[in-house]
Amino acid sequence: MRKPILTLVALLLLVSTAFAGTFRVHYSIRGSGRDVTVQAKSSSEARRTIMDMFPGAVVTGVHRIKLR
């Protein structure tokens, strides 16, 4: 019984990442501006991810990257 549940969980994780998009987030820390590319489901999630990764960061822009 455990094996089918683990397989289902693994499959759901793979499917959920398929719906994630790629975002370029521009942020600054003490005046130094930088760009980081992250995988997220929405622009607000990408913004929150950067703010969690870099405490004190001010996010100034988020842009979706369209893959070809």
ZIMO-V173804 format. One record per residue. N is the residue number from 1. SS is DSSP state (2 for helix, 1 for strand, 0 for the rest). Layout:
BEGIN
N_SS, N_SS
END
This chain:
BEGIN
1_0, 2_2, 3_2, 4_2, 5_2, 6_2, 7_2, 8_2, 9_2, 10_2, 11_2, 12_2, 13_2, 14_2, 15_2, 16_2, 17_2, 18_2, 19_0, 20_0, 21_1, 22_1, 23_1, 24_1, 25_1, 26_1, 27_1, 28_1, 29_1, 30_0, 31_0, 32_1, 33_1, 34_1, 35_1, 36_1, 37_1, 38_1, 39_1, 40_1, 41_0, 42_0, 43_2, 44_2, 45_2, 46_2, 47_2, 48_2, 49_2, 50_2, 51_2, 52_2, 53_2, 54_0, 55_0, 56_0, 57_0, 58_1, 59_1, 60_1, 61_1, 62_1, 63_1, 64_1, 65_1, 66_0, 67_0, 68_0
END
